[in-house]
Amino acid sequence: MRIPHPDGIDTLAVFKCGRSTGKTRGELNRIHSSIRMRYEFDYGDEVIIKGKGLVVVAPPQYTRSHDVSSYSVDPFGRKGDSGSLVFNYEGKIIGIYIGGQDDDDPSFGKHLAISGIHFVSPIGPNLDAIRAAVQDDPSFGGAPVDVEFLWGHGSVDGHAEV
């Protein structure tokens, strides 16, 4: 389902059901982004994750109060949603939610200019990596292993159908 955008940007409605946010909707804008995410743990260690991903934007929720238009952004995801599958309106898996910006989390500070931007790892490369890891597993003793994804067709078109 295409979403009409006043600036003429080509977007696609996507959906997720996360542990923290429940059911959410976002807009996939078909931009493949270079991602660099830093995670800091309570005991002081940090991990930096780099890679390519898809950008999902949480659509603004417009409200009217006392004749003044304002809007807020309901997050597409929050801490605890990582690993949730992201679907298009046809139920095809687009990817796996990996993180994003959320104004409600005080650890992010106030970066209003980037509020509502979230990242999704495309499903195709993930399915390919699963297939390769299973096929190369030494516990199979070099025997050929066929990996069949029961819920879809792997990464033929980058999506898996549910």
DRENTORKOL-3810 file (N, C-alpha, C; in nm, 4 decimals):
REM DRENTORKOL-3810
@n.u->0.0842; n.v->-0.1150; n.w->0.0000; ca.u->0.0000; ca.v->0.0000; ca.w->0.0000; c.u->0.0898; c.v->0.1228; c.w->0.0000
@n.u->0.0819; n.v->0.1991; n.w->-0.1028; ca.u->0.1574; ca.v->0.3238; ca.w->-0.1130; c.u->0.0911; c.v->0.4296; c.w->-0.0268
@n.u->0.1723; n.v->0.5134; n.w->0.0311; ca.u->0.1219; ca.v->0.6205; ca.w->0.1156; c.u->0.1426; c.v->0.7520; c.w->0.0426
@n.u->0.0344; n.v->0.8290; n.w->0.0162; ca.u->0.0527; ca.v->0.9582; ca.w->-0.0491; c.u->0.1345; c.v->1.0504; c.w->0.0412
@n.u->0.2323; n.v->1.1140; n.w->-0.0155; ca.u->0.3198; ca.v->1.2021; ca.w->0.0615; c.u->0.3207; c.v->1.3384; c.w->-0.0048
@n.u->0.3051; n.v->1.4464; n.w->0.0722; ca.u->0.2977; ca.v->1.5796; ca.w->0.0115; c.u->0.4229; c.v->1.6188; c.w->-0.0661
@n.u->0.5367; n.v->1.5605; n.w->-0.0329; ca.u->0.6604; ca.v->1.5938; ca.w->-0.1032; c.u->0.6878; c.v->1.5009; c.w->-0.2210
@n.u->0.5958; n.v->1.4087; n.w->-0.2492; ca.u->0.6125; ca.v->1.3177; ca.w->-0.3615; c.u->0.7099; c.v->1.2041; c.w->-0.3351
@n.u->0.7435; n.v->1.1776; n.w->-0.2093; ca.u->0.8370; ca.v->1.0705; ca.w->-0.1747; c.u->0.7642; c.v->0.9371; c.w->-0.1839
@n.u->0.8291; n.v->0.8364; n.w->-0.2435; ca.u->0.7711; ca.v->0.7036; ca.w->-0.2594; c.u->0.7867; c.v->0.6262; c.w->-0.1283
@n.u->0.6764; n.v->0.6053; n.w->-0.0561; ca.u->0.6825; ca.v->0.5330; ca.w->0.0699; c.u->0.5900; c.v->0.4122; c.w->0.0661
@n.u->0.6151; n.v->0.3181; n.w->0.1551; ca.u->0.5384; ca.v->0.1955; ca.w->0.1630; c.u->0.5015; c.v->0.1727; c.w->0.3094
@n.u->0.3743; n.v->0.1425; n.w->0.3366; ca.u->0.3316; ca.v->0.1161; ca.w->0.4740; c.u->0.3902; c.v->-0.0167; c.w->0.5202
@n.u->0.4478; n.v->-0.0167; n.w->0.6410; ca.u->0.5007; ca.v->-0.1384; ca.w->0.7013; c.u->0.4477; c.v->-0.1490; c.w->0.8438
@n.u->0.4479; n.v->-0.2718; n.w->0.8949; ca.u->0.3887; ca.v->-0.3002; ca.w->1.0246; c.u->0.4809; c.v->-0.3905; c.w->1.1051
@n.u->0.4701; n.v->-0.3798; n.w->1.2380; ca.u->0.5522; ca.v->-0.4598; ca.w->1.3278; c.u->0.4721; c.v->-0.4851; c.w->1.4541
@n.u->0.4966; n.v->-0.5978; n.w->1.5182; ca.u->0.4395; ca.v->-0.6240; ca.w->1.6498; c.u->0.5562; c.v->-0.6517; c.w->1.7429
@n.u->0.5921; n.v->-0.5520; n.w->1.8237; ca.u->0.7089; ca.v->-0.5624; ca.w->1.9104; c.u->0.6721; c.v->-0.5917; c.w->2.0546
@n.u->0.7685; n.v->-0.6416; n.w->2.1294; ca.u->0.7468; ca.v->-0.6728; ca.w->2.2708; c.u->0.7117; c.v->-0.5474; c.w->2.3504
@n.u->0.7794; n.v->-0.4365; n.w->2.3214; ca.u->0.7587; ca.v->-0.3141; ca.w->2.3995; c.u->0.6461; c.v->-0.2260; c.w->2.3458
@n.u->0.6340; n.v->-0.2152; n.w->2.2145; ca.u->0.5371; ca.v->-0.1220; ca.w->2.1558; c.u->0.4082; c.v->-0.1877; c.w->2.1091
@n.u->0.4064; n.v->-0.3187; n.w->2.0969; ca.u->0.2885; ca.v->-0.3844; ca.w->2.0420; c.u->0.2816; c.v->-0.3606; c.w->1.8916
@n.u->0.1594; n.v->-0.3462; n.w->1.8394; ca.u->0.1409; ca.v->-0.3267; ca.w->1.6951; c.u->0.1685; c.v->-0.1817; c.w->1.6583
@n.u->0.2576; n.v->-0.1627; n.w->1.5598; ca.u->0.2903; ca.v->-0.0274; ca.w->1.5144; c.u->0.2934; c.v->-0.0227; c.w->1.3626
@n.u->0.2813; n.v->0.1000; n.w->1.3102; ca.u->0.2865; ca.v->0.1225; ca.w->1.1657; c.u->0.3936; c.v->0.2266; c.w->1.1390
@n.u->0.4635; n.v->0.2075; n.w->1.0272; ca.u->0.5638; ca.v->0.3045; ca.w->0.9856; c.u->0.5630; c.v->0.3190; c.w->0.8353
@n.u->0.6514; n.v->0.4029; n.w->0.7863; ca.u->0.6644; ca.v->0.4257; ca.w->0.6426; c.u->0.8062; c.v->0.3914; c.w->0.6004
@n.u->0.8164; n.v->0.2937; n.w->0.5109; ca.u->0.9449; ca.v->0.2549; ca.w->0.4540; c.u->0.9678; c.v->0.3437; c.w->0.3331
@n.u->1.0775; n.v->0.4187; n.w->0.3332; ca.u->1.0974; ca.v->0.5140; ca.w->0.2239; c.u->1.1941; c.v->0.4649; c.w->0.1173
@n.u->1.2272; n.v->0.3372; n.w->0.1198; ca.u->1.3099; ca.v->0.2728; ca.w->0.0175; c.u->1.4510; c.v->0.3294; c.w->0.0096
@n.u->1.4986; n.v->0.3887; n.w->0.1173; ca.u->1.6367; ca.v->0.4361; ca.w->0.1226; c.u->1.7190; c.v->0.3300; c.w->0.1935
@n.u->1.8236; n.v->0.2821; n.w->0.1272; ca.u->1.9167; ca.v->0.1895; ca.w->0.1910; c.u->2.0233; c.v->0.2746; c.w->0.2571
@n.u->2.0348; n.v->0.2612; n.w->0.3863; ca.u->2.1200; ca.v->0.3495; ca.w->0.4639; c.u->2.2402; c.v->0.2749; c.w->0.5196
@n.u->2.3508; n.v->0.3462; n.w->0.5347; ca.u->2.4637; ca.v->0.2935; ca.w->0.6106; c.u->2.4340; c.v->0.3226; c.w->0.7568
@n.u->2.4419; n.v->0.2193; n.w->0.8389; ca.u->2.4040; ca.v->0.2316; ca.w->0.9790; c.u->2.5260; c.v->0.2105; c.w->1.0677
@n.u->2.5353; n.v->0.2933; n.w->1.1684; ca.u->2.6373; ca.v->0.2765; ca.w->1.2724; c.u->2.5667; c.v->0.3018; c.w->1.4045
@n.u->2.5433; n.v->0.1947; n.w->1.4801; ca.u->2.4704; ca.v->0.2061; ca.w->1.6063; c.u->2.5633; c.v->0.1685; c.w->1.7211
@n.u->2.5587; n.v->0.2483; n.w->1.8269; ca.u->2.6423; ca.v->0.2230; ca.w->1.9444; c.u->2.5523; c.v->0.1833; c.w->2.0608
@n.u->2.5862; n.v->0.0695; n.w->2.1209; ca.u->2.5138; ca.v->0.0221; ca.w->2.2383; c.u->2.6089; c.v->0.0232; c.w->2.3566
@n.u->2.5646; n.v->0.0839; n.w->2.4654; ca.u->2.6455; ca.v->0.0897; ca.w->2.5868; c.u->2.5759; c.v->0.0078; c.w->2.6944
@n.u->2.6526; n.v->-0.0792; n.w->2.7592; ca.u->2.5970; ca.v->-0.1663; ca.w->2.8616; c.u->2.6185; c.v->-0.1068; c.w->3.0002
@n.u->2.5387; n.v->-0.1514; n.w->3.0963; ca.u->2.5446; ca.v->-0.0986; ca.w->3.2330; c.u->2.6834; c.v->-0.1115; c.w->3.2950
@n.u->2.7566; n.v->-0.2146; n.w->3.2591; ca.u->2.8880; ca.v->-0.2376; ca.w->3.3195; c.u->3.0006; c.v->-0.1669; c.w->3.2440
@n.u->2.9668; n.v->-0.0775; n.w->3.1496; ca.u->3.0672; ca.v->0.0075; ca.w->3.0861; c.u->3.1129; c.v->-0.0338; c.w->2.9480
@n.u->3.0924; n.v->-0.1580; n.w->2.9088; ca.u->3.1335; ca.v->-0.2007; ca.w->2.7748; c.u->3.0399; c.v->-0.1422; c.w->2.6703
@n.u->3.0909; n.v->-0.1308; n.w->2.5477; ca.u->3.0070; ca.v->-0.0848; ca.w->2.4379; c.u->3.0339; c.v->-0.1679; c.w->2.3139
@n.u->2.9327; n.v->-0.1768; n.w->2.2307; ca.u->2.9407; ca.v->-0.2495; ca.w->2.1045; c.u->2.8967; c.v->-0.1543; c.w->1.9947
@n.u->2.9703; n.v->-0.1530; n.w->1.8841; ca.u->2.9320; ca.v->-0.0720; ca.w->1.7688; c.u->2.8949; c.v->-0.1669; c.w->1.6555
@n.u->2.7760; n.v->-0.1477; n.w->1.6029; ca.u->2.7260; ca.v->-0.2306; ca.w->1.4934; c.u->2.7221; c.v->-0.1448; c.w->1.3684
@n.u->2.7823; n.v->-0.1967; n.w->1.2600; ca.u->2.7843; ca.v->-0.1248; ca.w->1.1327; c.u->2.7230; c.v->-0.2135; c.w->1.0260
@n.u->2.6586; n.v->-0.1523; n.w->0.9281; ca.u->2.6024; ca.v->-0.2285; ca.w->0.8185; c.u->2.5066; c.v->-0.1452; c.w->0.7359
@n.u->2.4341; n.v->-0.2139; n.w->0.6494; ca.u->2.3335; ca.v->-0.1502; ca.w->0.5645; c.u->2.1957; c.v->-0.1879; c.w->0.6166
@n.u->2.1025; n.v->-0.0979; n.w->0.6006; ca.u->1.9673; ca.v->-0.1260; ca.w->0.6458; c.u->1.8664; c.v->-0.0408; c.w->0.5731
@n.u->1.7412; n.v->-0.0669; n.w->0.6025; ca.u->1.6305; ca.v->0.0099; ca.w->0.5474; c.u->1.5869; c.v->0.1118; c.w->0.6515
@n.u->1.5390; n.v->0.2264; n.w->0.6061; ca.u->1.4936; ca.v->0.3317; ca.w->0.6968; c.u->1.3410; c.v->0.3292; c.w->0.7036
@n.u->1.2882; n.v->0.3235; n.w->0.8251; ca.u->1.1444; ca.v->0.3327; ca.w->0.8493; c.u->1.1207; c.v->0.4572; c.w->0.9332
@n.u->1.0244; n.v->0.5376; n.w->0.8915; ca.u->0.9910; ca.v->0.6597; ca.w->0.9638; c.u->0.8542; c.v->0.6415; c.w->1.0276
@n.u->0.8449; n.v->0.6765; n.w->1.1551; ca.u->0.7158; ca.v->0.6724; ca.w->1.2228; c.u->0.6357; c.v->0.7934; c.w->1.1776
@n.u->0.5150; n.v->0.7728; n.w->1.1244; ca.u->0.4371; ca.v->0.8872; ca.w->1.0759; c.u->0.3902; c.v->0.9744; c.w->1.1910
@n.u->0.3858; n.v->1.1060; n.w->1.1717; ca.u->0.3378; ca.v->1.1939; ca.w->1.2781; c.u->0.1891; c.v->1.1745; c.w->1.3027
@n.u->0.1498; n.v->1.1901; n.w->1.4268; ca.u->0.0094; ca.v->1.1838; ca.w->1.4661; c.u->-0.0377; c.v->1.3272; c.w->1.4870
@n.u->-0.1242; n.v->1.3742; n.w->1.4000; ca.u->-0.1690; ca.v->1.5133; ca.w->1.4087; c.u->-0.2845; c.v->1.5271; c.w->1.5073
@n.u->-0.2789; n.v->1.6300; n.w->1.5899; ca.u->-0.3869; ca.v->1.6591; ca.w->1.6836; c.u->-0.4185; c.v->1.8074; c.w->1.6747
@n.u->-0.5412; n.v->1.8411; n.w->1.7104; ca.u->-0.5810; ca.v->1.9823; ca.w->1.7110; c.u->-0.6252; c.v->2.0181; c.w->1.8518
@n.u->-0.5665; n.v->2.1233; n.w->1.9054; ca.u->-0.6103; ca.v->2.1704; ca.w->2.0362; c.u->-0.6124; c.v->2.3222; c.w->2.0359
@n.u->-0.7256; n.v->2.3796; n.w->2.0721; ca.u->-0.7435; ca.v->2.5250; ca.w->2.0776; c.u->-0.7008; c.v->2.5926; c.w->1.9472
@n.u->-0.7442; n.v->2.5368; n.w->1.8357; ca.u->-0.7162; ca.v->2.5920; ca.w->1.7026; c.u->-0.5675; c.v->2.5988; c.w->1.6688
@n.u->-0.4861; n.v->2.5218; n.w->1.7372; ca.u->-0.3430; ca.v->2.5179; ca.w->1.7054; c.u->-0.3105; c.v->2.3762; c.w->1.6611
@n.u->-0.2561; n.v->2.3625; n.w->1.5422; ca.u->-0.2173; ca.v->2.2298; ca.w->1.4948; c.u->-0.0841; c.v->2.1921; c.w->1.5575
@n.u->-0.0774; n.v->2.0721; n.w->1.6073; ca.u->0.0481; ca.v->2.0204; ca.w->1.6598; c.u->0.0554; c.v->1.8729; c.w->1.6236
@n.u->0.1707; n.v->1.8159; n.w->1.6407; ca.u->0.1817; ca.v->1.6738; ca.w->1.6131; c.u->0.2811; c.v->1.6105; c.w->1.7086
@n.u->0.2652; n.v->1.4809; n.w->1.7248; ca.u->0.3595; ca.v->1.4025; ca.w->1.8025; c.u->0.3923; c.v->1.2792; c.w->1.7197
@n.u->0.4988; n.v->1.2125; n.w->1.7545; ca.u->0.5391; ca.v->1.0931; ca.w->1.6813; c.u->0.5310; c.v->0.9739; c.w->1.7752
@n.u->0.4453; n.v->0.8770; n.w->1.7409; ca.u->0.4432; ca.v->0.7512; ca.w->1.8143; c.u->0.5551; c.v->0.6664; c.w->1.7572
@n.u->0.6428; n.v->0.6145; n.w->1.8407; ca.u->0.7589; ca.v->0.5429; ca.w->1.7877; c.u->0.7198; c.v->0.4136; c.w->1.7171
@n.u->0.7930; n.v->0.3824; n.w->1.6111; ca.u->0.7752; ca.v->0.2553; ca.w->1.5417; c.u->0.8285; c.v->0.1423; c.w->1.6290
@n.u->0.9311; n.v->0.1719; n.w->1.7076; ca.u->0.9892; ca.v->0.0718; ca.w->1.7954; c.u->1.0555; c.v->0.1352; c.w->1.9154
@n.u->1.0762; n.v->0.0538; n.w->2.0171; ca.u->1.1452; ca.v->0.0959; ca.w->2.1394; c.u->1.2383; c.v->-0.0160; c.w->2.1830
@n.u->1.3173; n.v->0.0148; n.w->2.2849; ca.u->1.4055; ca.v->-0.0853; ca.w->2.3439; c.u->1.3217; c.v->-0.2077; c.w->2.3800
@n.u->1.3664; n.v->-0.3250; n.w->2.3380; ca.u->1.2915; ca.v->-0.4481; ca.w->2.3606; c.u->1.2224; c.v->-0.4994; c.w->2.2358
@n.u->1.2113; n.v->-0.4157; n.w->2.1320; ca.u->1.1470; ca.v->-0.4567; ca.w->2.0067; c.u->1.2455; c.v->-0.5182; c.w->1.9075
@n.u->1.3751; n.v->-0.5070; n.w->1.9329; ca.u->1.4747; ca.v->-0.5598; ca.w->1.8387; c.u->1.4477; c.v->-0.7071; c.w->1.8114
@n.u->1.4585; n.v->-0.7446; n.w->1.6851; ca.u->1.4323; ca.v->-0.8819; ca.w->1.6445; c.u->1.2906; c.v->-0.9049; c.w->1.5953
@n.u->1.2028; n.v->-0.8070; n.w->1.6120; ca.u->1.0650; ca.v->-0.8206; ca.w->1.5634; c.u->1.0640; c.v->-0.8194; c.w->1.4111
@n.u->0.9783; n.v->-0.9015; n.w->1.3528; ca.u->0.9654; ca.v->-0.9027; ca.w->1.2074; c.u->0.8843; c.v->-0.7822; c.w->1.1618
@n.u->0.9241; n.v->-0.7254; n.w->1.0476; ca.u->0.8559; ca.v->-0.6106; ca.w->0.9883; c.u->0.7919; c.v->-0.6581; c.w->0.8582
@n.u->0.6617; n.v->-0.6308; n.w->0.8411; ca.u->0.5833; ca.v->-0.6801; ca.w->0.7278; c.u->0.5321; c.v->-0.5653; c.w->0.6427
@n.u->0.5043; n.v->-0.5972; n.w->0.5141; ca.u->0.4304; ca.v->-0.5002; ca.w->0.4338; c.u->0.2814; c.v->-0.5325; c.w->0.4485
@n.u->0.1954; n.v->-0.4586; n.w->0.3805; ca.u->0.0506; ca.v->-0.4758; ca.w->0.3968; c.u->0.0005; c.v->-0.6099; c.w->0.3436
@n.u->0.0801; n.v->-0.6785; n.w->0.2607; ca.u->0.0409; ca.v->-0.8092; ca.w->0.2079; c.u->0.0847; c.v->-0.9233; c.w->0.2991
@n.u->0.1522; n.v->-0.8908; n.w->0.4088; ca.u->0.2009; ca.v->-0.9938; ca.w->0.4996; c.u->0.3376; c.v->-1.0473; c.w->0.4629
@n.u->0.4037; n.v->-0.9857; n.w->0.3661; ca.u->0.5388; ca.v->-1.0290; ca.w->0.3297; c.u->0.6388; c.v->-0.9685; c.w->0.4270
@n.u->0.7332; n.v->-1.0500; n.w->0.4708; ca.u->0.8346; ca.v->-1.0021; ca.w->0.5638; c.u->0.9327; c.v->-0.9139; c.w->0.4884
@n.u->0.9490; n.v->-0.7920; n.w->0.5354; ca.u->1.0433; ca.v->-0.6966; ca.w->0.4768; c.u->1.1791; c.v->-0.7114; c.w->0.5429
@n.u->1.1796; n.v->-0.7302; n.w->0.6748; ca.u->1.3056; ca.v->-0.7392; ca.w->0.7468; c.u->1.2860; c.v->-0.7581; c.w->0.8955
@n.u->1.3950; n.v->-0.7318; n.w->0.9689; ca.u->1.3985; ca.v->-0.7487; ca.w->1.1136; c.u->1.4303; c.v->-0.6141; c.w->1.1772
@n.u->1.3496; n.v->-0.5712; n.w->1.2724; ca.u->1.3702; ca.v->-0.4432; ca.w->1.3403; c.u->1.4987; c.v->-0.4491; c.w->1.4225
@n.u->1.5863; n.v->-0.3487; n.w->1.4035; ca.u->1.7125; ca.v->-0.3485; ca.w->1.4783; c.u->1.7303; c.v->-0.2278; c.w->1.5693
@n.u->1.6511; n.v->-0.1227; n.w->1.5542; ca.u->1.6642; ca.v->-0.0096; ca.w->1.6460; c.u->1.6255; c.v->0.1210; c.w->1.5818
@n.u->1.6318; n.v->0.2270; n.w->1.6631; ca.u->1.5977; ca.v->0.3576; ca.w->1.6100; c.u->1.5999; c.v->0.4653; c.w->1.7150
@n.u->1.5477; n.v->0.5798; n.w->1.6782; ca.u->1.5456; ca.v->0.6985; ca.w->1.7638; c.u->1.4094; c.v->0.7105; c.w->1.8291
@n.u->1.4081; n.v->0.7364; n.w->1.9592; ca.u->1.2834; ca.v->0.7479; ca.w->2.0334; c.u->1.2964; c.v->0.8608; c.w->2.1339
@n.u->1.2182; n.v->0.9668; n.w->2.1172; ca.u->1.2243; ca.v->1.0812; ca.w->2.2092; c.u->1.1836; c.v->1.0462; c.w->2.3513
@n.u->1.1040; n.v->0.9416; n.w->2.3697; ca.u->1.0578; ca.v->0.9072; ca.w->2.5040; c.u->1.1659; c.v->0.8422; c.w->2.5888
@n.u->1.2766; n.v->0.8019; n.w->2.5280; ca.u->1.3860; ca.v->0.7396; ca.w->2.6020; c.u->1.4855; c.v->0.8481; c.w->2.6403
@n.u->1.4969; n.v->0.8821; n.w->2.7696; ca.u->1.5837; ca.v->0.9925; ca.w->2.8098; c.u->1.7311; c.v->0.9693; c.w->2.7789
@n.u->1.7725; n.v->0.8455; n.w->2.7590; ca.u->1.9139; ca.v->0.8198; ca.w->2.7296; c.u->1.9533; c.v->0.8708; c.w->2.5914
@n.u->1.8548; n.v->0.8981; n.w->2.5048; ca.u->1.8849; ca.v->0.9502; ca.w->2.3716; c.u->1.9049; c.v->1.1012; c.w->2.3719
@n.u->1.8634; n.v->1.1686; n.w->2.4780; ca.u->1.8684; ca.v->1.3142; ca.w->2.4773; c.u->1.7551; c.v->1.3680; c.w->2.3918
@n.u->1.7592; n.v->1.4953; n.w->2.3606; ca.u->1.6540; ca.v->1.5568; ca.w->2.2802; c.u->1.7080; c.v->1.5910; c.w->2.1422
@n.u->1.6902; n.v->1.5013; n.w->2.0494; ca.u->1.7317; ca.v->1.5218; ca.w->1.9107; c.u->1.6053; c.v->1.5270; c.w->1.8266
@n.u->1.5305; n.v->1.6328; n.w->1.8379; ca.u->1.4000; ca.v->1.6408; ca.w->1.7727; c.u->1.4084; c.v->1.6284; c.w->1.6218
@n.u->1.5213; n.v->1.6664; n.w->1.5631; ca.u->1.5335; ca.v->1.6632; ca.w->1.4179; c.u->1.5363; c.v->1.5214; c.w->1.3639
@n.u->1.5715; n.v->1.4230; n.w->1.4472; ca.u->1.5791; ca.v->1.2863; ca.w->1.3969; c.u->1.4817; c.v->1.1930; c.w->1.4674
@n.u->1.3860; n.v->1.2493; n.w->1.5365; ca.u->1.2875; ca.v->1.1684; ca.w->1.6057; c.u->1.2090; c.v->1.0838; c.w->1.5062
@n.u->1.1850; n.v->0.9593; n.w->1.5426; ca.u->1.0996; ca.v->0.8744; ca.w->1.4613; c.u->1.1697; c.v->0.7991; c.w->1.3505
@n.u->1.3021; n.v->0.8009; n.w->1.3464; ca.u->1.3762; ca.v->0.7265; ca.w->1.2441; c.u->1.4168; c.v->0.5919; c.w->1.3028
@n.u->1.3848; n.v->0.4851; n.w->1.2301; ca.u->1.4120; ca.v->0.3494; ca.w->1.2773; c.u->1.4778; c.v->0.2699; c.w->1.1652
@n.u->1.5469; n.v->0.1618; n.w->1.2039; ca.u->1.6233; ca.v->0.0842; ca.w->1.1067; c.u->1.5790; c.v->-0.0613; c.w->1.1065
@n.u->1.5747; n.v->-0.1170; n.w->0.9853; ca.u->1.5321; ca.v->-0.2542; ca.w->0.9633; c.u->1.6385; c.v->-0.3236; c.w->0.8796
@n.u->1.6793; n.v->-0.4418; n.w->0.9234; ca.u->1.7735; ca.v->-0.5227; ca.w->0.8467; c.u->1.6939; c.v->-0.6020; c.w->0.7432
@n.u->1.7244; n.v->-0.5877; n.w->0.6127; ca.u->1.6470; ca.v->-0.6568; ca.w->0.5089; c.u->1.6465; c.v->-0.8084; c.w->0.5302
@n.u->1.5345; n.v->-0.8723; n.w->0.5040; ca.u->1.5187; ca.v->-1.0151; ca.w->0.5319; c.u->1.6027; c.v->-1.1026; c.w->0.4387
@n.u->1.6212; n.v->-1.0630; n.w->0.3134; ca.u->1.6947; ca.v->-1.1469; ca.w->0.2183; c.u->1.8330; c.v->-1.1864; c.w->0.2658
@n.u->1.9205; n.v->-1.0906; n.w->0.2987; ca.u->2.0539; ca.v->-1.1266; ca.w->0.3471; c.u->2.0503; c.v->-1.2076; c.w->0.4770
@n.u->1.9511; n.v->-1.1844; n.w->0.5623; ca.u->1.9398; ca.v->-1.2627; ca.w->0.6856; c.u->1.9084; c.v->-1.4087; c.w->0.6550
@n.u->1.8158; n.v->-1.4327; n.w->0.5634; ca.u->1.7828; ca.v->-1.5705; ca.w->0.5257; c.u->1.9015; c.v->-1.6378; c.w->0.4578
@n.u->1.9733; n.v->-1.5631; n.w->0.3737; ca.u->2.0928; ca.v->-1.6181; ca.w->0.3091; c.u->2.1982; c.v->-1.6565; c.w->0.4125
@n.u->2.2160; n.v->-1.5735; n.w->0.5161; ca.u->2.3143; ca.v->-1.6021; ca.w->0.6209; c.u->2.2744; c.v->-1.7258; c.w->0.7017
@n.u->2.1447; n.v->-1.7415; n.w->0.7295; ca.u->2.0974; ca.v->-1.8609; ca.w->0.8002; c.u->2.1251; c.v->-1.9846; c.w->0.7163
@n.u->2.0911; n.v->-1.9769; n.w->0.5884; ca.u->2.1132; ca.v->-2.0895; ca.w->0.4979; c.u->2.2617; c.v->-2.1263; c.w->0.4931
@n.u->2.3492; n.v->-2.0277; n.w->0.4782; ca.u->2.4936; ca.v->-2.0534; ca.w->0.4698; c.u->2.5465; c.v->-2.1126; c.w->0.6000
@n.u->2.5015; n.v->-2.0609; n.w->0.7137; ca.u->2.5495; ca.v->-2.1117; ca.w->0.8429; c.u->2.5100; c.v->-2.2573; c.w->0.8628
@n.u->2.3883; n.v->-2.2931; n.w->0.8252; ca.u->2.3432; ca.v->-2.4316; ca.w->0.8406; c.u->2.4168; c.v->-2.5223; c.w->0.7432
@n.u->2.4328; n.v->-2.4788; n.w->0.6200; ca.u->2.4991; ca.v->-2.5621; ca.w->0.5200; c.u->2.6468; c.v->-2.5824; c.w->0.5509
@n.u->2.7104; n.v->-2.4856; n.w->0.6173; ca.u->2.8527; ca.v->-2.4963; ca.w->0.6507; c.u->2.8773; c.v->-2.5552; c.w->0.7889
@n.u->2.7731; n.v->-2.5951; n.w->0.8589; ca.u->2.7880; ca.v->-2.6463; ca.w->0.9950; c.u->2.8663; c.v->-2.7775; c.w->0.9926
@n.u->2.9805; n.v->-2.7850; n.w->1.0637; ca.u->3.0627; ca.v->-2.9063; ca.w->1.0610; c.u->2.9942; c.v->-3.0273; c.w->1.1238
@n.u->2.8902; n.v->-3.0081; n.w->1.2017; ca.u->2.8225; ca.v->-3.1218; ca.w->1.2640; c.u->2.7515; c.v->-3.2095; c.w->1.1613
@n.u->2.7337; n.v->-3.1596; n.w->1.0388; ca.u->2.6730; ca.v->-3.2403; ca.w->0.9332; c.u->2.7774; c.v->-3.3214; c.w->0.8574
@n.u->2.9044; n.v->-3.3086; n.w->0.8945; ca.u->3.0114; ca.v->-3.3901; ca.w->0.8364; c.u->3.0290; c.v->-3.3744; c.w->0.6870
@n.u->3.0012; n.v->-3.2586; n.w->0.6328; ca.u->3.0205; ca.v->-3.2352; ca.w->0.4902; c.u->2.9057; c.v->-3.2836; c.w->0.4036
@n.u->2.8052; n.v->-3.3464; n.w->0.4639; ca.u->2.6898; ca.v->-3.3933; ca.w->0.3869; c.u->2.6104; c.v->-3.2726; c.w->0.3378
@n.u->2.5544; n.v->-3.2809; n.w->0.2159; ca.u->2.4758; ca.v->-3.1684; ca.w->0.1659; c.u->2.3507; c.v->-3.1480; c.w->0.2523
@n.u->2.3235; n.v->-3.0245; n.w->0.2812; ca.u->2.2082; ca.v->-2.9899; ca.w->0.3638; c.u->2.1198; c.v->-2.8953; c.w->0.2837
@n.u->1.9917; n.v->-2.9305; n.w->0.2726; ca.u->1.8976; ca.v->-2.8431; ca.w->0.2043; c.u->1.8190; c.v->-2.7669; c.w->0.3104
@n.u->1.8139; n.v->-2.6366; n.w->0.2963; ca.u->1.7405; ca.v->-2.5535; ca.w->0.3913; c.u->1.6130; c.v->-2.5070; c.w->0.3237
@n.u->1.4996; n.v->-2.5429; n.w->0.3828; ca.u->1.3709; ca.v->-2.5010; ca.w->0.3293; c.u->1.3040; c.v->-2.4100; c.w->0.4315
@n.u->1.2667; n.v->-2.2909; n.w->0.3883; ca.u->1.1961; ca.v->-2.1990; ca.w->0.4760; c.u->1.0474; c.v->-2.2242; c.w->0.4584
@n.u->0.9840; n.v->-2.2746; n.w->0.5616; ca.u->0.8446; ca.v->-2.3158; ca.w->0.5531; c.u->0.7485; c.v->-2.2000; c.w->0.5348
@n.u->0.7914; n.v->-2.0802; n.w->0.5706; ca.u->0.7002; ca.v->-1.9663; ca.w->0.5634; c.u->0.7171; c.v->-1.8837; c.w->0.4381
@n.u->0.8067; n.v->-1.9197; n.w->0.3491; ca.u->0.8230; ca.v->-1.8358; ca.w->0.2310; c.u->0.9241; c.v->-1.8923; c.w->0.1343
@n.u->0.9684; n.v->-1.8078; n.w->0.0468; ca.u->1.0566; ca.v->-1.8487; ca.w->-0.0609; c.u->1.1972; c.v->-1.7937; c.w->-0.0438
@n.u->1.2420; n.v->-1.7774; n.w->0.0777; ca.u->1.3776; ca.v->-1.7290; ca.w->0.0994; c.u->1.3938; c.v->-1.5879; c.w->0.0511
@n.u->1.5020; n.v->-1.5637; n.w->-0.0212; ca.u->1.5335; ca.v->-1.4256; ca.w->-0.0585; c.u->1.5226; c.v->-1.4026; c.w->-0.2084
@n.u->1.4312; n.v->-1.4727; n.w->-0.2745; ca.u->1.4163; ca.v->-1.4561; ca.w->-0.4184; c.u->1.3951; c.v->-1.3101; c.w->-0.4550
@n.u->1.3032; n.v->-1.2438; n.w->-0.3835; ca.u->1.2789; ca.v->-1.1024; ca.w->-0.4118; c.u->1.3091; c.v->-1.0144; c.w->-0.2912
@n.u->1.3825; n.v->-1.0701; n.w->-0.1945; ca.u->1.4155; ca.v->-0.9928; ca.w->-0.0758; c.u->1.3069; c.v->-0.9954; c.w->0.0303
@n.u->1.1976; n.v->-1.0635; n.w->0.0028; ca.u->1.0870; ca.v->-1.0717; ca.w->0.0975; c.u->1.0554; c.v->-1.2186; c.w->0.1211
@n.u->0.9958; n.v->-1.2484; n.w->0.2314; ca.u->0.9439; ca.v->-1.3822; ca.w->0.2576; c.u->0.7942; c.v->-1.3676; c.w->0.2798
@n.u->0.7177; n.v->-1.4520; n.w->0.2164; ca.u->0.5724; ca.v->-1.4427; ca.w->0.2293; c.u->0.5269; c.v->-1.5263; c.w->0.3474
@n.u->0.4382; n.v->-1.4692; n.w->0.4269; ca.u->0.3882; ca.v->-1.5390; ca.w->0.5453; c.u->0.2622; c.v->-1.6143; c.w->0.5099
END
